[in-house]
């Protein structure tokens, strides 16, 4: 494609007309320098590809996720969220995105709009890793006999799956101590349990998260189901060493390579 597109520089903007559509690119846009370089090189095909990038449907999961430039689409609808922004950044920086796509696929099955909106921010803040199948890992304090601290009814020993009816879990975030299966980030561990309590590692499907209570700086959550996959026997700060992990101890992605997109 060697035919130039009509364009004009207006102060800090470049206006380029492709076909019948006018595009204004501000000098604050991440694509501004790419457009300038392509125009100077008389590379009009590159100008078009930068301004009107083709939509790329990611081949992971159920194929519901597509990225076009700096936009992410879920089943054809643009999605604006912290998770979408992070996934776009990782994709553009050539990081492996399969776990994030799987996470989004699972999260979008959650019937709670609030949970869908708030969960990923909770994971980023708490530095809780995502597993390759799109679940996430979190902590839970239990009694010495592995029963839950509050009621003493639920067995939280390694290998157990604990669940309750979703409609029995309180979805009101401002009711900070209420019914539900609780999980937390490292920051909350010192707020609950005694010296004889144990710290378990949970694997949770994001579709099963119900609420992130607003107390304790949003460091705990309620869900309706989790798997107990390990017991923490070291300093909690050393438990999760990468943003994507196979299990409680197995690192899937080099944390140094993945630092820019770490959660």
LINPEKA-V66736 format. One record per pair of residues at least 12 apart in sequence whose C-alpha atoms are under 8 Angstrom apart, sorted by the first residue. I is the first residue (numbers start at 1). J is the second residue. D is the distance in Angstrom with one decimal. If there is no record, write none. Layout:
i:I j:J d:D
i:I j:J d:D
This chain:
i:1 j:43 d:7.8
i:1 j:44 d:6.1
i:1 j:45 d:5.3
i:2 j:42 d:7.5
i:2 j:43 d:7.0
i:2 j:44 d:6.0
i:2 j:45 d:7.3
i:3 j:44 d:6.9
i:4 j:42 d:7.5
i:4 j:44 d:6.0
i:5 j:17 d:6.1
i:5 j:18 d:6.1
i:5 j:44 d:7.1
i:6 j:18 d:7.6
i:12 j:26 d:6.1
i:12 j:27 d:5.6
i:13 j:25 d:5.5
i:13 j:26 d:4.4
i:13 j:27 d:5.9
i:14 j:26 d:6.6
i:14 j:27 d:7.9
i:18 j:48 d:7.4
i:23 j:51 d:7.6
i:31 j:50 d:6.8
i:31 j:51 d:7.6
i:34 j:47 d:7.9
i:34 j:50 d:7.2
i:35 j:47 d:5.6
i:35 j:50 d:6.8
i:35 j:51 d:7.6
i:50 j:69 d:7.8
i:52 j:69 d:7.7
i:53 j:68 d:5.9
i:53 j:69 d:5.6
i:54 j:68 d:6.0
i:54 j:69 d:7.7
i:55 j:67 d:5.6
i:55 j:68 d:4.3
i:55 j:69 d:7.5
i:56 j:68 d:6.2
i:60 j:98 d:6.0
i:60 j:101 d:6.6
i:60 j:102 d:7.2
i:61 j:98 d:7.8
i:61 j:101 d:6.6
i:61 j:102 d:5.6
i:61 j:105 d:6.7
i:62 j:105 d:7.4
i:64 j:76 d:7.8
i:64 j:105 d:7.7
i:65 j:101 d:7.3
i:67 j:88 d:7.1
i:70 j:88 d:6.7
i:71 j:88 d:7.4
i:72 j:84 d:6.1
i:72 j:85 d:7.9
i:72 j:88 d:6.9
i:81 j:117 d:7.3
i:82 j:120 d:7.2
i:82 j:121 d:6.9
i:83 j:104 d:7.9
i:83 j:120 d:6.2
i:83 j:121 d:7.8
i:86 j:261 d:6.9
i:87 j:100 d:6.7
i:87 j:101 d:7.8
i:89 j:261 d:7.7
i:90 j:261 d:6.4
i:95 j:258 d:7.2
i:98 j:132 d:7.1
i:99 j:130 d:6.8
i:99 j:131 d:6.4
i:99 j:132 d:4.6
i:99 j:133 d:6.0
i:99 j:134 d:5.1
i:99 j:244 d:7.4
i:100 j:130 d:7.5
i:100 j:134 d:6.4
i:101 j:134 d:7.3
i:102 j:132 d:7.5
i:102 j:133 d:5.9
i:102 j:134 d:4.4
i:102 j:135 d:8.0
i:103 j:130 d:7.4
i:103 j:133 d:7.2
i:103 j:134 d:3.7
i:103 j:135 d:6.0
i:103 j:206 d:7.2
i:104 j:134 d:7.3
i:105 j:134 d:7.8
i:106 j:134 d:6.7
i:106 j:135 d:7.7
i:106 j:205 d:6.9
i:106 j:206 d:5.9
i:106 j:207 d:5.5
i:107 j:205 d:7.8
i:107 j:206 d:4.9
i:107 j:207 d:4.9
i:108 j:207 d:7.1
i:109 j:207 d:5.5
i:110 j:206 d:7.1
i:110 j:207 d:4.1
i:110 j:208 d:6.6
i:110 j:209 d:7.5
i:111 j:207 d:7.6
i:112 j:210 d:6.8
i:114 j:211 d:7.4
i:115 j:209 d:6.5
i:115 j:210 d:5.9
i:115 j:211 d:5.7
i:115 j:212 d:7.3
i:118 j:212 d:7.3
i:119 j:206 d:7.7
i:119 j:209 d:7.9
i:119 j:212 d:7.3
i:122 j:212 d:7.8
i:122 j:218 d:7.0
i:122 j:219 d:7.2
i:123 j:263 d:6.3
i:124 j:262 d:7.6
i:124 j:263 d:4.2
i:125 j:263 d:7.3
i:126 j:185 d:5.1
i:126 j:186 d:6.7
i:126 j:187 d:7.1
i:126 j:219 d:6.8
i:126 j:263 d:7.9
i:127 j:185 d:7.6
i:127 j:243 d:7.5
i:127 j:262 d:7.7
i:127 j:263 d:5.0
i:128 j:185 d:6.8
i:128 j:240 d:7.2
i:128 j:243 d:7.0
i:128 j:263 d:6.4
i:129 j:240 d:6.9
i:129 j:242 d:6.6
i:129 j:243 d:4.4
i:129 j:244 d:5.2
i:129 j:245 d:6.4
i:129 j:263 d:6.4
i:130 j:243 d:6.1
i:130 j:244 d:4.8
i:130 j:245 d:6.4
i:131 j:244 d:5.3
i:131 j:245 d:5.0
i:131 j:246 d:5.6
i:131 j:247 d:7.2
i:132 j:244 d:6.7
i:132 j:245 d:6.9
i:132 j:246 d:6.4
i:132 j:252 d:7.8
i:134 j:205 d:7.3
i:134 j:206 d:8.0
i:135 j:203 d:6.5
i:135 j:204 d:5.5
i:135 j:205 d:4.6
i:135 j:206 d:6.1
i:136 j:203 d:5.7
i:136 j:204 d:5.4
i:136 j:205 d:6.6
i:136 j:206 d:7.2
i:137 j:201 d:6.7
i:137 j:202 d:5.5
i:137 j:203 d:4.7
i:137 j:204 d:6.3
i:137 j:248 d:7.7
i:138 j:183 d:6.2
i:138 j:184 d:5.9
i:138 j:185 d:6.0
i:138 j:201 d:5.8
i:138 j:202 d:5.2
i:138 j:203 d:6.6
i:138 j:204 d:7.6
i:139 j:183 d:5.7
i:139 j:184 d:5.2
i:139 j:185 d:6.0
i:139 j:186 d:7.0
i:139 j:189 d:7.8
i:139 j:199 d:6.6
i:139 j:200 d:5.7
i:139 j:201 d:4.8
i:139 j:202 d:5.8
i:140 j:182 d:7.1
i:140 j:183 d:5.2
i:140 j:184 d:6.1
i:140 j:189 d:7.8
i:140 j:199 d:5.6
i:140 j:200 d:5.2
i:140 j:201 d:6.5
i:140 j:202 d:7.1
i:141 j:189 d:7.1
i:141 j:192 d:7.1
i:141 j:193 d:6.2
i:141 j:197 d:6.4
i:141 j:198 d:5.6
i:141 j:199 d:4.6
i:141 j:200 d:6.2
i:142 j:156 d:7.2
i:142 j:193 d:7.3
i:142 j:197 d:5.6
i:142 j:198 d:5.2
i:142 j:199 d:6.4
i:142 j:200 d:7.2
i:143 j:193 d:7.8
i:143 j:196 d:7.1
i:143 j:197 d:4.8
i:143 j:198 d:6.1
i:144 j:196 d:6.0
i:144 j:197 d:5.2
i:144 j:198 d:5.9
i:146 j:198 d:7.2
i:149 j:193 d:7.3
i:156 j:200 d:7.7
i:156 j:228 d:6.4
i:157 j:228 d:6.7
i:158 j:200 d:7.9
i:158 j:228 d:5.1
i:158 j:229 d:5.4
i:158 j:230 d:5.5
i:158 j:231 d:7.0
i:159 j:227 d:6.9
i:159 j:228 d:5.5
i:159 j:229 d:5.8
i:159 j:230 d:7.9
i:160 j:227 d:6.0
i:160 j:228 d:5.5
i:160 j:229 d:7.8
i:161 j:225 d:7.2
i:161 j:226 d:5.8
i:161 j:227 d:4.4
i:161 j:228 d:6.3
i:162 j:225 d:5.6
i:162 j:226 d:5.6
i:162 j:227 d:6.4
i:162 j:228 d:7.9
i:163 j:181 d:7.5
i:163 j:224 d:5.4
i:163 j:225 d:4.1
i:163 j:226 d:6.6
i:164 j:180 d:7.8
i:164 j:181 d:7.7
i:164 j:224 d:5.3
i:164 j:225 d:6.5
i:165 j:224 d:6.3
i:166 j:208 d:7.8
i:166 j:210 d:7.6
i:166 j:223 d:7.6
i:166 j:224 d:5.1
i:168 j:180 d:7.0
i:169 j:181 d:7.5
i:169 j:210 d:6.9
i:169 j:222 d:7.2
i:169 j:223 d:7.0
i:169 j:224 d:6.5
i:170 j:210 d:7.5
i:170 j:211 d:7.5
i:170 j:222 d:7.8
i:171 j:210 d:5.6
i:171 j:211 d:5.2
i:172 j:211 d:6.8
i:172 j:213 d:7.6
i:173 j:211 d:5.8
i:173 j:212 d:5.8
i:173 j:213 d:4.2
i:173 j:214 d:5.8
i:174 j:213 d:6.0
i:174 j:214 d:5.8
i:174 j:215 d:7.6
i:175 j:213 d:7.0
i:176 j:213 d:5.2
i:176 j:214 d:6.5
i:176 j:215 d:6.0
i:180 j:222 d:5.4
i:180 j:223 d:6.1
i:180 j:224 d:6.5
i:181 j:222 d:5.3
i:181 j:223 d:5.2
i:181 j:224 d:5.8
i:181 j:225 d:7.1
i:182 j:220 d:7.1
i:182 j:221 d:5.6
i:182 j:222 d:4.6
i:182 j:223 d:6.4
i:183 j:202 d:7.7
i:183 j:220 d:5.7
i:183 j:221 d:5.3
i:183 j:222 d:6.3
i:183 j:223 d:7.7
i:184 j:219 d:5.8
i:184 j:220 d:4.0
i:184 j:221 d:6.0
i:185 j:219 d:5.5
i:185 j:220 d:6.3
i:186 j:219 d:8.0
i:186 j:236 d:6.4
i:186 j:237 d:7.1
i:187 j:219 d:6.5
i:188 j:216 d:7.3
i:188 j:219 d:5.7
i:188 j:220 d:6.8
i:198 j:231 d:7.5
i:198 j:232 d:7.6
i:199 j:231 d:6.0
i:199 j:232 d:5.4
i:199 j:233 d:7.8
i:200 j:228 d:6.8
i:200 j:229 d:7.7
i:200 j:230 d:5.8
i:200 j:231 d:4.3
i:200 j:232 d:5.7
i:201 j:228 d:6.0
i:201 j:229 d:5.8
i:201 j:230 d:4.9
i:201 j:231 d:5.6
i:201 j:232 d:6.6
i:201 j:248 d:6.7
i:202 j:226 d:6.3
i:202 j:227 d:5.5
i:202 j:228 d:4.6
i:202 j:229 d:5.7
i:202 j:230 d:7.1
i:203 j:226 d:5.8
i:203 j:227 d:5.1
i:203 j:228 d:6.4
i:203 j:229 d:6.5
i:204 j:225 d:7.0
i:204 j:226 d:4.9
i:204 j:227 d:6.5
i:205 j:225 d:7.9
i:205 j:226 d:7.2
i:208 j:223 d:5.5
i:208 j:224 d:5.6
i:208 j:225 d:6.0
i:209 j:221 d:7.5
i:209 j:222 d:6.2
i:209 j:223 d:4.2
i:209 j:224 d:6.6
i:209 j:225 d:8.0
i:210 j:222 d:5.7
i:210 j:223 d:5.0
i:210 j:224 d:7.1
i:211 j:223 d:7.0
i:229 j:247 d:7.3
i:229 j:248 d:6.8
i:230 j:248 d:6.0
i:241 j:255 d:6.8
i:242 j:254 d:6.8
i:242 j:255 d:4.7
i:242 j:258 d:7.8
i:242 j:262 d:7.4
i:243 j:255 d:6.9
i:243 j:258 d:7.4
i:243 j:262 d:5.2
i:243 j:263 d:5.5
